[in-house]
Amino acid sequence: LMENSDEEIHEVDILATIMEKGKANLDDLKKQLDVPPIMAVRTIKQMAVKGIINLNESSNEVTLP
């Protein structure tokens, strides 16, 4: 349960950042989140697969659908 809760908190942080700025850069999100960079990337990619966010892997731009 704790793993899921932590991940959901990071998802909320990611969504809040994108909503505030309109878009975000993957590298900026990795620095901003209080998790190891690989965990941040994994969470962002999982969110993109679920259709919660859009991830342009060529530009590393993260936006809302």
FIDO-714165 format. One record per atom (N, C-alpha, C, O): residue number from 0; residue in one letter; atom name; x, y, z. Coordinates in pm, 1 decimal, decimal comma. Example, Ala and Ser with C-alpha at 12.3 -4.5 7.8 and 13.67 -1.06 7.14 Angstrom:
<mifis>
0  A  N  1319,0  -569,0  780,0 .
0  A  CA  1230,0  -450,0  780,0 .
0  A  C  1320,0  -330,0  780,0 .
0  A  O  1423,6  -331,9  846,5 .
1  S  N  1285,0  -225,0  708,0 .
1  S  CA  1367,0  -106,0  714,0 .
1  S  C  1290,0  3,0  787,0 .
1  S  O  1340,9  113,8  803,9 .
</mifis>
This chain:
<mifis>
0  L  N  82,0  -121,0  0,0 .
0  L  CA  0,0  0,0  0,0 .
0  L  C  85,4  126,1  0,0 .
0  L  O  53,3  223,0  -68,8 .
1  M  N  192,2  125,2  75,5 .
1  M  CA  277,4  244,5  83,2 .
1  M  C  335,8  279,2  -53,3 .
1  M  O  343,5  396,4  -90,2 .
2  E  N  377,1  176,5  -128,5 .
2  E  CA  434,2  203,6  -260,8 .
2  E  C  332,5  274,0  -349,2 .
2  E  O  365,2  371,8  -416,4 .
3  N  N  209,3  224,5  -349,3 .
3  N  CA  105,8  286,4  -430,8 .
3  N  C  76,8  427,8  -384,5 .
3  N  O  58,6  517,6  -466,7 .
4  S  N  72,3  448,3  -254,5 .
4  S  CA  44,5  581,2  -200,5 .
4  S  C  153,5  678,9  -240,5 .
4  S  O  124,5  790,5  -283,6 .
5  D  N  279,1  637,4  -226,5 .
5  D  CA  390,7  724,8  -264,5 .
5  D  C  383,5  759,6  -412,8 .
5  D  O  402,3  874,9  -451,7 .
6  E  N  356,2  659,7  -493,8 .
6  E  CA  350,3  682,9  -637,8 .
6  E  C  238,0  780,1  -671,6 .
6  E  O  255,3  868,5  -755,5 .
7  E  N  123,6  764,3  -606,9 .
7  E  CA  11,9  854,2  -633,6 .
7  E  C  47,1  997,4  -596,2 .
7  E  O  7,4  1091,1  -665,4 .
8  I  N  121,0  1015,1  -487,8 .
8  I  CA  162,2  1149,3  -447,8 .
8  I  C  250,6  1210,7  -555,7 .
8  I  O  235,2  1328,3  -588,6 .
9  H  N  342,7  1132,7  -610,8 .
9  H  CA  428,9  1183,7  -717,2 .
9  H  C  347,3  1216,3  -841,9 .
9  H  O  374,9  1313,9  -911,7 .
10  E  N  247,1  1134,0  -868,8 .
10  E  CA  161,1  1161,3  -983,9 .
10  E  C  89,2  1294,8  -965,2 .
10  E  O  75,1  1371,8  -1060,2 .
11  V  N  44,2  1321,8  -844,2 .
11  V  CA  -23,6  1448,6  -816,7 .
11  V  C  73,6  1565,5  -835,3 .
11  V  O  36,7  1668,2  -892,3 .
12  D  N  196,6  1550,4  -788,0 .
12  D  CA  298,6  1654,7  -805,5 .
12  D  C  325,6  1680,0  -953,6 .
12  D  O  338,0  1794,7  -996,7 .
13  I  N  334,4  1573,7  -1029,6 .
13  I  CA  359,8  1586,2  -1173,8 .
13  I  C  243,6  1659,6  -1239,9 .
13  I  O  264,9  1753,4  -1316,7 .
14  L  N  121,2  1617,4  -1210,2 .
14  L  CA  3,4  1681,8  -1269,3 .
14  L  C  -6,4  1828,5  -1228,4 .
14  L  O  -39,4  1913,9  -1310,6 .
15  A  N  22,3  1857,8  -1101,7 .
15  A  CA  14,5  1996,0  -1053,6 .
15  A  C  114,6  2084,1  -1127,7 .
15  A  O  82,5  2197,3  -1164,2 .
16  T  N  234,4  2033,5  -1149,9 .
16  T  CA  337,3  2109,6  -1220,9 .
16  T  C  294,3  2137,4  -1364,9 .
16  T  O  308,3  2249,4  -1414,2 .
17  I  N  242,1  2035,1  -1431,4 .
17  I  CA  198,7  2052,4  -1570,9 .
17  I  C  81,4  2150,0  -1577,8 .
17  I  O  76,7  2235,4  -1666,4 .
18  M  N  -12,8  2137,6  -1485,2 .
18  M  CA  -129,2  2226,5  -1486,5 .
18  M  C  -87,7  2371,2  -1460,5 .
18  M  O  -142,0  2463,7  -1520,9 .
19  E  N  7,6  2389,9  -1371,5 .
19  E  CA  52,4  2524,8  -1336,9 .
19  E  C  124,3  2592,4  -1453,9 .
19  E  O  104,6  2711,1  -1479,7 .
20  K  N  207,6  2515,7  -1524,0 .
20  K  CA  291,2  2573,9  -1629,4 .
20  K  C  236,7  2547,8  -1770,3 .
20  K  O  284,1  2607,9  -1866,8 .
21  G  N  139,1  2460,1  -1782,8 .
21  G  CA  86,8  2425,2  -1914,1 .
21  G  C  162,7  2311,2  -1978,1 .
21  G  O  107,1  2236,7  -2058,9 .
22  K  N  289,6  2297,0  -1942,6 .
22  K  CA  372,3  2186,0  -1989,1 .
22  K  C  492,6  2178,0  -1896,3 .
22  K  O  517,1  2268,9  -1816,9 .
23  A  N  566,3  2070,3  -1906,6 .
23  A  CA  685,0  2053,7  -1824,4 .
23  A  C  789,2  1976,9  -1904,0 .
23  A  O  757,2  1908,4  -2001,1 .
24  N  N  913,0  1989,1  -1862,0 .
24  N  CA  1022,5  1916,8  -1923,6 .
24  N  C  1055,0  1796,5  -1834,8 .
24  N  O  1058,5  1807,9  -1712,2 .
25  L  N  1078,2  1684,0  -1896,5 .
25  L  CA  1106,7  1561,4  -1822,1 .
25  L  C  1224,9  1580,8  -1726,5 .
25  L  O  1219,0  1537,3  -1611,5 .
26  D  N  1330,9  1645,0  -1772,7 .
26  D  CA  1448,8  1665,7  -1687,5 .
26  D  C  1416,1  1754,9  -1568,0 .
26  D  O  1464,6  1730,7  -1457,5 .
27  D  N  1334,2  1857,7  -1589,5 .
27  D  CA  1294,6  1945,6  -1479,2 .
27  D  C  1210,3  1869,3  -1376,9 .
27  D  O  1227,4  1886,9  -1256,3 .
28  L  N  1119,8  1785,1  -1425,3 .
28  L  CA  1036,5  1706,0  -1334,8 .
28  L  C  1121,6  1610,2  -1252,5 .
28  L  O  1096,7  1591,3  -1133,4 .
29  K  N  1222,1  1549,6  -1315,7 .
29  K  CA  1309,4  1457,0  -1243,5 .
29  K  C  1379,6  1527,9  -1128,0 .
29  K  O  1394,1  1471,2  -1019,7 .
30  K  N  1422,9  1651,0  -1150,9 .
30  K  CA  1491,6  1727,9  -1046,1 .
30  K  C  1394,4  1772,3  -937,0 .
30  K  O  1430,1  1776,4  -819,2 .
31  Q  N  1272,8  1805,1  -976,4 .
31  Q  CA  1174,2  1860,5  -884,6 .
31  Q  C  1119,5  1756,0  -787,7 .
31  Q  O  1096,0  1786,1  -670,7 .
32  L  N  1099,4  1635,0  -835,2 .
32  L  CA  1040,0  1530,7  -752,4 .
32  L  C  1140,7  1477,4  -651,9 .
32  L  O  1259,7  1465,1  -681,3 .
33  D  N  1091,7  1446,4  -534,5 .
33  D  CA  1177,4  1399,7  -426,1 .
33  D  C  1191,5  1247,2  -430,6 .
33  D  O  1169,4  1177,6  -331,5 .
34  V  N  1229,1  1197,9  -548,9 .
34  V  CA  1251,9  1054,3  -568,0 .
34  V  C  1373,2  1038,7  -659,3 .
34  V  O  1411,2  1133,9  -727,5 .
35  P  N  1434,5  920,8  -661,7 .
35  P  CA  1544,9  899,9  -755,9 .
35  P  C  1496,9  924,1  -899,3 .
35  P  O  1382,8  891,9  -932,4 .
36  P  N  1582,4  980,0  -983,6 .
36  P  CA  1542,5  1011,3  -1121,7 .
36  P  C  1479,9  894,1  -1196,7 .
36  P  O  1384,6  913,5  -1272,1 .
37  I  N  1531,8  773,0  -1177,5 .
37  I  CA  1475,6  657,8  -1248,3 .
37  I  C  1331,2  632,3  -1206,5 .
37  I  O  1249,3  590,4  -1288,3 .
38  M  N  1299,6  657,3  -1079,0 .
38  M  CA  1161,7  640,9  -1032,2 .
38  M  C  1071,2  747,7  -1094,0 .
38  M  O  956,7  720,0  -1129,9 .
39  A  N  1122,9  868,5  -1105,8 .
39  A  CA  1045,1  976,3  -1166,6 .
39  A  C  1013,2  942,7  -1311,6 .
39  A  O  899,3  958,4  -1355,6 .
40  V  N  1112,6  897,0  -1385,2 .
40  V  CA  1092,5  861,9  -1526,2 .
40  V  C  994,0  746,7  -1538,0 .
40  V  O  906,1  748,5  -1624,3 .
41  R  N  1008,0  647,2  -1452,5 .
41  R  CA  917,4  531,9  -1456,1 .
41  R  C  773,1  577,2  -1430,8 .
41  R  O  681,3  534,9  -1501,2 .
42  T  N  753,7  662,3  -1331,2 .
42  T  CA  619,4  712,0  -1298,6 .
42  T  C  561,6  790,9  -1415,1 .
42  T  O  445,6  772,2  -1451,7 .
43  I  N  642,5  879,4  -1473,6 .
43  I  CA  596,3  961,4  -1586,5 .
43  I  C  560,6  873,5  -1705,4 .
43  I  O  458,2  896,0  -1770,0 .
44  K  N  642,8  774,2  -1735,0 .
44  K  CA  613,7  685,5  -1848,3 .
44  K  C  488,0  602,4  -1822,2 .
44  K  O  409,5  578,4  -1913,9 .
45  Q  N  468,6  558,1  -1696,9 .
45  Q  CA  347,2  482,4  -1663,7 .
45  Q  C  224,0  570,7  -1680,4 .
45  Q  O  120,8  525,2  -1729,9 .
46  M  N  234,9  697,1  -1639,1 .
46  M  CA  123,1  790,5  -1654,0 .
46  M  C  92,1  813,2  -1801,5 .
46  M  O  -24,4  825,0  -1839,5 .
47  A  N  195,9  819,3  -1884,6 .
47  A  CA  176,3  839,6  -2027,9 .
47  A  C  107,4  718,3  -2090,7 .
47  A  O  18,4  733,5  -2174,4 .
48  V  N  148,4  599,3  -2050,6 .
48  V  CA  86,1  476,7  -2102,8 .
48  V  C  -61,6  471,5  -2064,8 .
48  V  O  -144,6  426,5  -2143,7 .
49  K  N  -94,4  517,3  -1944,4 .
49  K  CA  -233,4  518,5  -1897,7 .
49  K  C  -314,7  629,7  -1963,2 .
49  K  O  -437,0  633,0  -1949,5 .
50  G  N  -247,8  721,6  -2034,9 .
50  G  CA  -318,4  831,2  -2100,0 .
50  G  C  -346,3  949,2  -2008,8 .
50  G  O  -423,8  1038,1  -2044,3 .
51  I  N  -283,4  951,3  -1890,7 .
51  I  CA  -303,8  1060,8  -1796,2 .
51  I  C  -229,8  1186,3  -1843,5 .
51  I  O  -277,6  1298,5  -1826,7 .
52  I  N  -113,0  1164,7  -1902,5 .
52  I  CA  -32,6  1274,2  -1957,2 .
52  I  C  20,3  1233,0  -2093,5 .
52  I  O  13,2  1116,0  -2131,1 .
53  N  N  73,0  1329,3  -2166,7 .
53  N  CA  141,3  1301,8  -2292,6 .
53  N  C  290,1  1322,7  -2271,8 .
53  N  O  330,9  1422,4  -2212,4 .
54  L  N  371,7  1229,6  -2320,0 .
54  L  CA  516,4  1241,8  -2312,9 .
54  L  C  573,0  1234,8  -2452,9 .
54  L  O  561,0  1132,8  -2520,8 .
55  N  N  634,7  1343,6  -2496,2 .
55  N  CA  703,7  1345,8  -2624,8 .
55  N  C  848,4  1308,3  -2596,7 .
55  N  O  925,7  1390,1  -2546,9 .
56  E  N  884,9  1184,6  -2628,8 .
56  E  CA  1018,1  1135,9  -2591,9 .
56  E  C  1128,9  1199,9  -2673,8 .
56  E  O  1244,8  1196,8  -2632,2 .
57  S  N  1097,0  1257,8  -2788,9 .
57  S  CA  1202,4  1322,8  -2867,2 .
57  S  C  1237,8  1460,2  -2810,7 .
57  S  O  1352,7  1503,3  -2820,7 .
58  S  N  1139,9  1529,4  -2751,4 .
58  S  CA  1167,3  1661,3  -2694,5 .
58  S  C  1166,1  1661,1  -2541,1 .
58  S  O  1199,1  1761,6  -2478,1 .
59  N  N  1127,5  1547,0  -2481,5 .
59  N  CA  1112,5  1533,8  -2335,6 .
59  N  C  1007,9  1628,0  -2278,5 .
59  N  O  1012,1  1661,2  -2160,1 .
60  E  N  912,9  1671,7  -2362,6 .
60  E  CA  806,6  1761,2  -2316,2 .
60  E  C  690,2  1677,4  -2264,0 .
60  E  O  646,4  1581,5  -2327,7 .
61  V  N  641,5  1716,5  -2146,2 .
61  V  CA  529,0  1649,7  -2082,5 .
61  V  C  411,9  1746,5  -2077,6 .
61  V  O  424,6  1857,8  -2026,6 .
62  T  N  297,4  1703,5  -2130,8 .
62  T  CA  178,6  1788,8  -2134,7 .
62  T  C  56,1  1707,2  -2093,8 .
62  T  O  61,3  1584,6  -2083,5 .
63  L  N  -53,1  1777,9  -2071,0 .
63  L  CA  -180,2  1709,6  -2046,6 .
63  L  C  -241,6  1671,2  -2180,0 .
63  L  O  -219,7  1739,4  -2280,1 .
64  P  N  -318,1  1563,4  -2182,6 .
64  P  CA  -381,9  1521,0  -2309,9 .
64  P  C  -482,6  1623,3  -2360,1 .
64  P  O  -544,3  1603,1  -2464,6 .
</mifis>
